[in-house]
Amino acid sequence: MFDNLTERLQNSFKTLQGKNKLSTSNIKEAIREVRRALLEADVALEVIKVFLDQVQTKALGLKVGKGLTPLQTFIKLVETELTEIIGGETELLDLKTQPPAVIMVAGLQGAGKTTSIAKLALYLKQREDKKVLVVSADVYRPAAIEQLEVLAKQVEVDCFPSTIDDKPSDIVASAKKHAQKQFFDVLLIDTAGRLHIDEQMMDEIKVLQEKVNPIETLFVVDSMTGQDAAYTAKAFANALPLTGIILTKTDGDARGGAALSVRHITGKPIKFLGVGEKIDALDPFHPERVVSRLLGMGDVLSLVEEISRKVDHKKAQKSAQKMAKGQFDLSDMRDQLLQMEQMGGIETLMEKLPSMGHIPQNVKNQIMGGAETKKMVAIINSMTPKERNHIKLIKGSRKARIANGSGTNVQAVNKLIKQFEKMQKQMKKMGGGKMKKMMAQMTGTDGIPDFSNMKLPNMGGNKFPF
């Protein structure tokens, strides 16, 4: 997410590397490089101006803190000001009302509005423990109603029936009555999308708002459109009482212009980020965490939360115990790979660890990728249970059979075996005592990973820590 901007910001900070004090000249040089990075990221000009004016004003009178370098002091200032520009405090959904809390969702066609509603429904169901009802009032786009019905089944929430022959105002009124009678906590309304914001769209949403009085009106924008996303959201916010924004497709957005521009341009908070195609790929927007990732400092809090939600802790604990005893086998390795994929793959995880933003892109390309993980899982699945437990059994004819069964080749099987043997050697070198100590560091008393005591690897040069 926002990889290009992260790389450019880090390059801009190099102008202060090795300096023993902050001076007017080196501050201006650093700010000039930051400006270039933000322009290339398609951040709105007015946002860049406000942000850099604030940074320059505060940097000129800034004293380097004890134990800090001028570079670290400047980066801390940039972090503080960026966090303020994109939202400051985290703002979550306001559901404090007589149930059902009605949330109306609007957006242009192609922004991912209907998919975002399904993701939001799953979020509210799983993380907020809410009983959710969804309804489509989009009677114009072909198959819009059917799309929401399919997605509702996928996330296992109720979908109120509607047809293209119904009036949108009648649909939402009936859905709200049904939600009240059936004691739903939240009603999510999918409104009609347009190719652009027009008077007809605004008029219809105003009528729907009068009918159901939503506590939240969210506007879905595509982050891939850069600063245009911010100005589209502003046009909507000027006409209607918008309460927040869902920024979609951020996993494919290397620039970050929309994320840095939307809050300042609209005055409305980003409440959620769409971070992938999977139906659970929707995250609350935490400004300070996003900025931390932008500056290459990782996002350990989000990583721990994600692990807490998605990891099978009993299975993980069992694997940890087997590691400590030197009994880790290929079945355990497969389980680890599958859990990693469940959390978005290696690249997603690495982005959230401090210092990992400094890894060159060409190194990332060599070591990361879902295709490689899927290949490894397929190879392990093509082995017999005995082969997974006794790797020495896997010789010539067995390797050929495993390669055929997994749709790979013998070289790929050999590569996997070598990687596994290397892991085993590392575990034996660490010994039972050291391994147990590491596991104790990584895992809290409740079984949830705790990285607070872990020492991060030295990322000197282009060497990868594994």
ROMARMI-283279 format. One record per residue (C-alpha): chain; x, y, z; residue number from 1. Coordinates in Angstrom, 1 decimal, padded with zeros to 4 digits, always signed. Example, Ala and Ser with C-alpha at 12.3 -4.5 7.8 and 13.67 -1.06 7.14 Angstrom:
// ROMARMI-283279
REC  chaine       u       v       w  num
REC       A  +012.3  -004.5  +007.8    1
REC       A  +013.7  -001.1  +007.1    2
END
This chain:
// ROMARMI-283279
REC  chaine       u       v       w  num
REC       A  +000.0  +000.0  +000.0    1
REC       A  +001.4  +003.4  -001.1    2
REC       A  +004.8  +001.8  -001.8    3
REC       A  +006.0  +004.5  -004.2    4
REC       A  +005.2  +007.2  -001.7    5
REC       A  +007.0  +005.4  +001.0    6
REC       A  +010.1  +004.9  -001.1    7
REC       A  +010.1  +008.6  -002.2    8
REC       A  +009.7  +009.9  +001.3    9
REC       A  +012.5  +007.8  +002.5   10
REC       A  +014.7  +009.1  -000.3   11
REC       A  +013.8  +012.7  +000.6   12
REC       A  +015.0  +012.1  +004.2   13
REC       A  +018.5  +011.1  +003.0   14
REC       A  +019.3  +014.8  +002.6   15
REC       A  +019.5  +015.0  +006.4   16
REC       A  +021.4  +011.8  +006.9   17
REC       A  +024.7  +012.3  +008.7   18
REC       A  +023.9  +016.0  +009.5   19
REC       A  +024.8  +016.9  +013.1   20
REC       A  +022.2  +019.8  +013.3   21
REC       A  +019.1  +021.1  +011.7   22
REC       A  +019.8  +024.3  +009.7   23
REC       A  +017.7  +026.5  +007.5   24
REC       A  +019.4  +025.3  +004.4   25
REC       A  +019.2  +021.5  +005.1   26
REC       A  +015.6  +021.8  +006.3   27
REC       A  +014.6  +023.6  +003.1   28
REC       A  +016.4  +021.0  +001.0   29
REC       A  +014.6  +018.2  +002.8   30
REC       A  +011.2  +019.9  +002.4   31
REC       A  +011.9  +020.4  -001.3   32
REC       A  +012.4  +016.7  -001.6   33
REC       A  +009.3  +015.9  +000.4   34
REC       A  +007.3  +018.3  -001.8   35
REC       A  +008.5  +016.4  -004.9   36
REC       A  +007.5  +013.1  -003.3   37
REC       A  +004.0  +014.3  -002.6   38
REC       A  +003.5  +015.8  -006.0   39
REC       A  +004.5  +012.5  -007.6   40
REC       A  +002.0  +010.8  -005.3   41
REC       A  -000.8  +012.9  -006.8   42
REC       A  -001.5  +014.7  -003.5   43
REC       A  -003.7  +017.8  -003.9   44
REC       A  -001.7  +021.0  -004.2   45
REC       A  -003.6  +022.8  -001.5   46
REC       A  -002.9  +019.9  +000.9   47
REC       A  +000.8  +019.9  +000.0   48
REC       A  +001.0  +023.6  +000.7   49
REC       A  -000.7  +023.5  +004.1   50
REC       A  +001.4  +020.5  +005.2   51
REC       A  +004.8  +021.8  +004.1   52
REC       A  +004.1  +025.3  +005.5   53
REC       A  +003.4  +023.7  +008.9   54
REC       A  +006.5  +021.5  +008.7   55
REC       A  +008.8  +024.3  +007.7   56
REC       A  +007.5  +026.7  +010.3   57
REC       A  +007.9  +024.1  +013.1   58
REC       A  +011.2  +022.7  +011.8   59
REC       A  +013.0  +026.0  +011.8   60
REC       A  +012.6  +026.4  +015.5   61
REC       A  +012.9  +022.7  +016.3   62
REC       A  +015.5  +021.5  +018.8   63
REC       A  +017.0  +018.0  +018.4   64
REC       A  +015.9  +015.9  +021.3   65
REC       A  +018.3  +014.1  +023.6   66
REC       A  +019.3  +010.8  +022.1   67
REC       A  +017.9  +011.7  +018.7   68
REC       A  +019.6  +012.6  +015.4   69
REC       A  +018.5  +015.6  +013.3   70
REC       A  +017.1  +013.1  +010.8   71
REC       A  +015.0  +011.3  +013.5   72
REC       A  +013.7  +014.6  +014.8   73
REC       A  +012.6  +015.8  +011.4   74
REC       A  +010.9  +012.4  +010.6   75
REC       A  +009.0  +012.7  +013.9   76
REC       A  +007.8  +016.1  +012.9   77
REC       A  +006.7  +014.9  +009.5   78
REC       A  +004.9  +012.0  +011.1   79
REC       A  +003.0  +014.3  +013.5   80
REC       A  +002.0  +016.7  +010.7   81
REC       A  +001.0  +014.0  +008.2   82
REC       A  -001.2  +012.3  +010.9   83
REC       A  -002.9  +015.6  +011.5   84
REC       A  -003.5  +016.2  +007.8   85
REC       A  -005.1  +012.8  +007.2   86
REC       A  -007.3  +012.9  +010.2   87
REC       A  -005.6  +013.1  +013.6   88
REC       A  -007.7  +010.8  +015.8   89
REC       A  -009.4  +007.6  +014.6   90
REC       A  -013.1  +008.1  +013.9   91
REC       A  -015.2  +005.0  +013.9   92
REC       A  -018.9  +004.5  +013.0   93
REC       A  -021.4  +006.1  +015.3   94
REC       A  -024.0  +003.4  +016.2   95
REC       A  -025.3  +005.0  +019.3   96
REC       A  -029.0  +005.3  +018.4   97
REC       A  -032.3  +003.4  +018.8   98
REC       A  -031.8  +000.2  +016.7   99
REC       A  -031.6  -000.2  +013.8  100
REC       A  -028.7  +002.2  +013.2  101
REC       A  -029.2  +003.1  +009.5  102
REC       A  -026.0  +003.5  +007.4  103
REC       A  -026.5  +004.8  +003.9  104
REC       A  -023.7  +004.1  +001.4  105
REC       A  -023.3  +006.1  -001.8  106
REC       A  -020.6  +006.2  -004.5  107
REC       A  -019.9  +006.4  -008.2  108
REC       A  -020.1  +003.3  -010.4  109
REC       A  -016.9  +001.3  -010.3  110
REC       A  -015.7  +002.6  -007.0  111
REC       A  -016.6  -000.7  -005.2  112
REC       A  -019.7  +000.5  -003.4  113
REC       A  -021.7  -002.7  -003.3  114
REC       A  -018.7  -004.9  -002.4  115
REC       A  -017.8  -002.4  +000.4  116
REC       A  -021.3  -002.8  +001.9  117
REC       A  -020.8  -006.6  +002.0  118
REC       A  -017.3  -006.1  +003.6  119
REC       A  -018.8  -003.6  +006.1  120
REC       A  -021.6  -006.0  +006.9  121
REC       A  -019.1  -008.7  +007.7  122
REC       A  -017.0  -006.3  +009.8  123
REC       A  -020.0  -005.3  +011.9  124
REC       A  -021.1  -008.9  +012.3  125
REC       A  -017.7  -010.4  +013.2  126
REC       A  -015.9  -007.5  +015.0  127
REC       A  -018.8  -005.6  +016.5  128
REC       A  -021.2  -008.5  +017.1  129
REC       A  -024.1  -006.8  +015.3  130
REC       A  -027.1  -008.3  +013.7  131
REC       A  -027.0  -006.8  +010.2  132
REC       A  -029.6  -006.4  +007.4  133
REC       A  -028.6  -005.1  +003.9  134
REC       A  -030.8  -003.8  +001.2  135
REC       A  -030.3  -002.5  -002.3  136
REC       A  -032.1  +000.6  -003.5  137
REC       A  -030.1  +000.6  -006.8  138
REC       A  -032.9  -000.1  -009.3  139
REC       A  -030.9  +001.3  -012.3  140
REC       A  -027.8  -000.7  -012.6  141
REC       A  -028.3  -004.1  -014.1  142
REC       A  -027.9  -007.0  -011.6  143
REC       A  -027.1  -004.5  -008.7  144
REC       A  -029.7  -006.1  -006.5  145
REC       A  -028.6  -009.6  -007.4  146
REC       A  -025.0  -008.7  -006.7  147
REC       A  -025.9  -007.6  -003.1  148
REC       A  -028.0  -010.7  -002.6  149
REC       A  -025.1  -013.0  -003.6  150
REC       A  -022.6  -011.1  -001.4  151
REC       A  -025.0  -011.1  +001.6  152
REC       A  -025.2  -014.9  +001.3  153
REC       A  -021.4  -015.1  +001.2  154
REC       A  -021.0  -013.1  +004.4  155
REC       A  -024.1  -014.8  +006.0  156
REC       A  -026.2  -011.7  +006.7  157
REC       A  -029.9  -011.1  +005.8  158
REC       A  -030.7  -009.2  +002.6  159
REC       A  -034.1  -007.4  +002.4  160
REC       A  -035.7  -008.2  -001.0  161
REC       A  -036.2  -005.5  -003.6  162
REC       A  -036.8  -005.4  -007.4  163
REC       A  -036.1  -002.9  -010.2  164
REC       A  -039.9  -002.2  -010.3  165
REC       A  -039.9  -000.8  -006.8  166
REC       A  -039.4  +002.9  -005.9  167
REC       A  -036.1  +003.4  -004.0  168
REC       A  -037.9  +005.4  -001.3  169
REC       A  -040.5  +002.6  -000.7  170
REC       A  -037.6  +000.0  -000.6  171
REC       A  -035.7  +001.8  +002.2  172
REC       A  -038.9  +002.6  +004.2  173
REC       A  -040.0  -001.1  +004.1  174
REC       A  -036.5  -002.3  +004.9  175
REC       A  -036.3  -000.1  +008.0  176
REC       A  -039.7  -001.3  +009.2  177
REC       A  -038.6  -004.9  +008.8  178
REC       A  -035.3  -004.2  +010.6  179
REC       A  -037.3  -002.7  +013.5  180
REC       A  -039.7  -005.7  +013.7  181
REC       A  -036.9  -008.3  +013.5  182
REC       A  -034.6  -006.5  +016.0  183
REC       A  -031.7  -005.9  +013.6  184
REC       A  -028.9  -003.7  +015.1  185
REC       A  -027.8  -002.2  +011.8  186
REC       A  -029.4  -001.6  +008.4  187
REC       A  -027.0  -001.0  +005.5  188
REC       A  -028.5  +000.7  +002.4  189
REC       A  -026.9  +000.4  -001.0  190
REC       A  -027.9  +003.5  -003.1  191
REC       A  -027.7  +003.9  -006.8  192
REC       A  -024.3  +004.7  -008.3  193
REC       A  -023.7  +007.1  -011.2  194
REC       A  -020.8  +007.7  -013.6  195
REC       A  -020.6  +011.2  -012.0  196
REC       A  -022.2  +013.2  -009.3  197
REC       A  -025.3  +014.8  -010.8  198
REC       A  -028.5  +016.5  -009.6  199
REC       A  -030.7  +013.5  -010.0  200
REC       A  -028.4  +011.4  -007.8  201
REC       A  -028.4  +014.1  -005.1  202
REC       A  -032.1  +014.5  -005.2  203
REC       A  -032.8  +010.8  -004.8  204
REC       A  -030.4  +010.4  -001.9  205
REC       A  -032.0  +013.4  -000.2  206
REC       A  -035.4  +011.7  -000.5  207
REC       A  -034.0  +008.4  +001.0  208
REC       A  -032.4  +010.3  +003.9  209
REC       A  -035.7  +011.9  +004.7  210
REC       A  -037.3  +008.5  +004.7  211
REC       A  -034.9  +006.6  +007.0  212
REC       A  -032.9  +009.4  +008.8  213
REC       A  -029.5  +007.5  +008.6  214
REC       A  -027.1  +008.0  +011.5  215
REC       A  -024.2  +007.6  +009.0  216
REC       A  -023.9  +008.5  +005.3  217
REC       A  -020.7  +007.1  +003.9  218
REC       A  -019.3  +007.9  +000.4  219
REC       A  -017.2  +005.3  -001.3  220
REC       A  -014.3  +006.5  -003.4  221
REC       A  -011.6  +004.7  -005.4  222
REC       A  -008.1  +005.6  -004.1  223
REC       A  -006.7  +004.7  -007.6  224
REC       A  -008.1  +008.0  -008.9  225
REC       A  -005.7  +010.0  -006.7  226
REC       A  -006.6  +013.6  -005.8  227
REC       A  -009.7  +013.3  -008.0  228
REC       A  -011.2  +011.0  -005.3  229
REC       A  -010.9  +013.9  -002.8  230
REC       A  -012.7  +016.4  -005.1  231
REC       A  -015.4  +013.9  -006.0  232
REC       A  -016.1  +013.3  -002.3  233
REC       A  -016.1  +017.1  -001.7  234
REC       A  -018.8  +017.6  -004.3  235
REC       A  -020.9  +015.0  -002.5  236
REC       A  -020.2  +016.4  +000.9  237
REC       A  -021.2  +019.9  -000.2  238
REC       A  -024.6  +018.7  -001.2  239
REC       A  -025.4  +016.2  +001.5  240
REC       A  -024.6  +015.6  +005.3  241
REC       A  -021.8  +013.2  +004.7  242
REC       A  -020.4  +011.6  +007.8  243
REC       A  -017.4  +009.7  +006.5  244
REC       A  -015.6  +008.0  +003.6  245
REC       A  -014.6  +004.5  +002.6  246
REC       A  -011.4  +004.5  +000.5  247
REC       A  -011.3  +001.4  -001.7  248
REC       A  -008.6  -000.4  -003.6  249
REC       A  -005.8  +000.9  -001.4  250
REC       A  -003.9  -002.4  -001.9  251
REC       A  -003.3  -001.5  -005.5  252
REC       A  -002.6  +002.2  -004.9  253
REC       A  +001.2  +002.8  -004.9  254
REC       A  +000.8  +006.6  -004.8  255
REC       A  -001.4  +007.5  -001.8  256
REC       A  -002.7  +010.8  -003.1  257
REC       A  -006.3  +010.1  -002.2  258
REC       A  -005.5  +009.0  +001.4  259
REC       A  -003.5  +012.1  +002.1  260
REC       A  -005.9  +014.5  +000.4  261
REC       A  -009.5  +013.4  +001.3  262
REC       A  -009.7  +014.6  +004.9  263
REC       A  -008.3  +018.0  +004.3  264
REC       A  -010.3  +018.6  +001.1  265
REC       A  -013.7  +017.4  +002.4  266
REC       A  -013.4  +018.0  +006.1  267
REC       A  -014.8  +014.5  +006.5  268
REC       A  -013.0  +011.5  +008.1  269
REC       A  -011.9  +008.4  +006.3  270
REC       A  -013.5  +005.6  +008.3  271
REC       A  -012.5  +002.5  +006.4  272
REC       A  -009.9  +001.3  +003.9  273
REC       A  -010.6  -001.4  +001.4  274
REC       A  -007.3  -003.3  +001.5  275
REC       A  -007.9  -006.2  -000.9  276
REC       A  -010.3  -008.3  -003.0  277
REC       A  -011.2  -010.7  -000.2  278
REC       A  -014.5  -010.2  +001.5  279
REC       A  -012.9  -009.6  +004.9  280
REC       A  -010.4  -007.0  +003.4  281
REC       A  -011.8  -003.9  +005.1  282
REC       A  -009.9  -002.2  +007.9  283
REC       A  -010.8  +000.7  +010.2  284
REC       A  -008.8  +003.8  +009.2  285
REC       A  -006.2  +004.7  +011.9  286
REC       A  -004.3  +007.8  +010.7  287
REC       A  -001.3  +007.3  +013.0  288
REC       A  -000.9  +003.7  +011.8  289
REC       A  -001.2  +004.6  +008.1  290
REC       A  +001.5  +007.3  +008.5  291
REC       A  +003.7  +004.9  +010.4  292
REC       A  +003.6  +002.5  +007.4  293
REC       A  +004.1  +005.4  +005.0  294
REC       A  +007.3  +006.3  +006.7  295
REC       A  +008.6  +002.7  +006.8  296
REC       A  +008.1  +002.3  +010.5  297
REC       A  +005.6  -000.5  +010.2  298
REC       A  +002.2  -001.1  +011.9  299
REC       A  +002.7  -003.7  +014.6  300
REC       A  -000.6  -002.9  +016.3  301
REC       A  -002.6  -003.8  +013.2  302
REC       A  -000.5  -006.8  +012.7  303
REC       A  -001.2  -008.1  +016.2  304
REC       A  -004.9  -007.4  +015.8  305
REC       A  -005.0  -009.3  +012.5  306
REC       A  -003.1  -012.3  +014.0  307
REC       A  -005.5  -012.3  +016.9  308
REC       A  -008.5  -012.5  +014.6  309
REC       A  -007.2  -014.8  +011.9  310
REC       A  -004.7  -017.2  +013.4  311
REC       A  -005.9  -020.6  +014.8  312
REC       A  -004.2  -020.2  +018.1  313
REC       A  -004.5  -023.8  +019.2  314
REC       A  -002.8  -025.0  +016.0  315
REC       A  -000.2  -022.3  +016.3  316
REC       A  +000.6  -023.3  +019.9  317
REC       A  +000.9  -026.9  +018.9  318
REC       A  +003.3  -026.0  +016.1  319
REC       A  +005.4  -023.9  +018.5  320
REC       A  +005.6  -026.8  +020.9  321
REC       A  +006.7  -029.1  +018.1  322
REC       A  +009.3  -026.5  +017.0  323
REC       A  +010.7  -026.4  +020.6  324
REC       A  +011.0  -030.2  +020.6  325
REC       A  +012.5  -030.4  +017.1  326
REC       A  +009.4  -032.3  +015.8  327
REC       A  +008.3  -029.7  +013.2  328
REC       A  +007.3  -031.4  +010.0  329
REC       A  +006.0  -030.5  +006.5  330
REC       A  +002.4  -030.6  +007.6  331
REC       A  +003.2  -028.0  +010.2  332
REC       A  +005.0  -025.9  +007.5  333
REC       A  +001.9  -026.1  +005.3  334
REC       A  -000.3  -024.9  +008.1  335
REC       A  +002.0  -022.0  +008.6  336
REC       A  +001.9  -021.1  +004.9  337
REC       A  -001.9  -021.3  +004.8  338
REC       A  -002.3  -019.1  +007.9  339
REC       A  +000.1  -016.6  +006.3  340
REC       A  -002.1  -016.5  +003.2  341
REC       A  -005.2  -016.1  +005.3  342
REC       A  -003.6  -012.8  +006.6  343
REC       A  -002.8  -011.6  +003.1  344
REC       A  +000.5  -013.3  +002.4  345
REC       A  +004.1  -012.5  +003.3  346
REC       A  +004.2  -009.1  +001.6  347
REC       A  +001.1  -007.8  +003.6  348
REC       A  +002.7  -009.0  +006.8  349
REC       A  +006.1  -007.6  +006.1  350
REC       A  +004.7  -004.2  +005.3  351
REC       A  +003.5  -004.0  +008.9  352
REC       A  +006.8  -004.7  +010.5  353
REC       A  +009.3  -001.9  +011.3  354
REC       A  +012.3  -001.5  +009.0  355
REC       A  +010.7  -003.7  +006.3  356
REC       A  +009.9  -000.7  +004.2  357
REC       A  +013.6  -000.2  +003.6  358
REC       A  +013.9  -003.5  +001.7  359
REC       A  +014.5  -002.8  -002.0  360
REC       A  +011.6  -003.6  -004.3  361
REC       A  +013.7  -006.1  -006.4  362
REC       A  +014.4  -008.1  -003.2  363
REC       A  +010.7  -008.1  -002.3  364
REC       A  +009.8  -009.4  -005.7  365
REC       A  +012.2  -012.3  -005.3  366
REC       A  +011.0  -013.5  -001.9  367
REC       A  +007.3  -012.5  -001.8  368
REC       A  +004.2  -013.5  -003.6  369
REC       A  +001.1  -015.6  -003.2  370
REC       A  +001.9  -017.7  -006.3  371
REC       A  +005.0  -019.1  -004.6  372
REC       A  +003.1  -019.9  -001.4  373
REC       A  +000.4  -021.7  -003.4  374
REC       A  +003.0  -023.7  -005.2  375
REC       A  +004.6  -024.8  -001.9  376
REC       A  +001.3  -025.8  -000.4  377
REC       A  +000.4  -027.8  -003.6  378
REC       A  +003.7  -029.7  -003.4  379
REC       A  +003.2  -030.6  +000.3  380
REC       A  -000.4  -031.7  -000.4  381
REC       A  +000.9  -034.1  -003.1  382
REC       A  +003.0  -035.9  -000.5  383
REC       A  +001.7  -038.8  +001.6  384
REC       A  +001.3  -038.2  +005.4  385
REC       A  +004.4  -040.5  +006.0  386
REC       A  +006.5  -038.4  +003.5  387
REC       A  +005.5  -035.2  +005.2  388
REC       A  +006.7  -036.6  +008.5  389
REC       A  +009.8  -038.4  +007.2  390
REC       A  +011.4  -036.1  +004.5  391
REC       A  +014.3  -038.5  +004.0  392
REC       A  +011.9  -040.9  +002.3  393
REC       A  +011.5  -038.5  -000.6  394
REC       A  +013.8  -039.8  -003.3  395
REC       A  +013.9  -039.8  -007.1  396
REC       A  +010.6  -041.6  -008.1  397
REC       A  +008.7  -040.1  -005.2  398
REC       A  +009.9  -036.6  -006.2  399
REC       A  +008.7  -037.2  -009.7  400
REC       A  +005.3  -038.3  -008.4  401
REC       A  +005.0  -035.3  -006.1  402
REC       A  +006.0  -032.9  -009.0  403
REC       A  +003.3  -034.4  -011.3  404
REC       A  +000.7  -034.3  -008.6  405
REC       A  +001.3  -030.7  -007.8  406
REC       A  +001.7  -029.5  -011.3  407
REC       A  +005.3  -028.4  -010.7  408
REC       A  +008.7  -030.0  -011.5  409
REC       A  +011.3  -031.9  -009.6  410
REC       A  +013.4  -028.7  -009.2  411
REC       A  +010.6  -027.1  -007.3  412
REC       A  +010.2  -030.1  -005.0  413
REC       A  +014.0  -030.1  -004.3  414
REC       A  +013.8  -026.4  -003.5  415
REC       A  +011.1  -026.9  -001.0  416
REC       A  +012.9  -029.8  +000.6  417
REC       A  +016.1  -027.7  +000.9  418
REC       A  +014.1  -024.8  +002.5  419
REC       A  +012.6  -027.2  +005.0  420
REC       A  +015.9  -028.8  +005.9  421
REC       A  +017.4  -025.4  +006.4  422
REC       A  +014.6  -024.5  +008.8  423
REC       A  +015.2  -027.8  +010.7  424
REC       A  +018.9  -027.0  +011.1  425
REC       A  +018.2  -023.5  +012.4  426
REC       A  +015.8  -025.0  +015.0  427
REC       A  +018.4  -027.6  +016.1  428
REC       A  +021.0  -024.8  +016.4  429
REC       A  +018.8  -022.8  +018.6  430
REC       A  +018.1  -025.8  +020.9  431
REC       A  +015.1  -026.4  +023.0  432
REC       A  +015.8  -023.8  +025.7  433
REC       A  +016.5  -021.0  +023.2  434
REC       A  +013.4  -021.9  +021.1  435
REC       A  +011.2  -021.9  +024.2  436
REC       A  +012.5  -018.5  +025.3  437
REC       A  +011.8  -017.1  +021.8  438
REC       A  +008.3  -018.6  +021.9  439
REC       A  +007.7  -017.0  +025.3  440
REC       A  +008.8  -013.7  +023.9  441
REC       A  +006.5  -013.9  +020.9  442
REC       A  +003.4  -015.2  +022.7  443
REC       A  +001.5  -013.5  +025.5  444
REC       A  -000.2  -015.3  +028.3  445
REC       A  -003.5  -015.3  +026.4  446
REC       A  -002.0  -017.0  +023.3  447
REC       A  -002.0  -013.7  +021.3  448
REC       A  +001.4  -012.8  +019.8  449
REC       A  +003.3  -010.0  +021.6  450
REC       A  +006.1  -008.4  +019.7  451
REC       A  +007.0  -005.8  +022.4  452
REC       A  +010.1  -007.7  +023.6  453
REC       A  +011.3  -008.9  +020.2  454
REC       A  +014.5  -007.4  +018.8  455
REC       A  +014.2  -006.4  +015.1  456
REC       A  +016.7  -007.8  +012.6  457
REC       A  +019.5  -005.5  +011.4  458
REC       A  +018.6  -004.7  +007.8  459
REC       A  +022.1  -003.5  +006.8  460
REC       A  +022.6  -003.3  +003.0  461
REC       A  +020.2  -005.4  +000.8  462
REC       A  +020.4  -008.5  +002.9  463
REC       A  +017.1  -010.1  +003.8  464
REC       A  +016.9  -011.3  +007.5  465
REC       A  +015.7  -014.9  +006.8  466
END
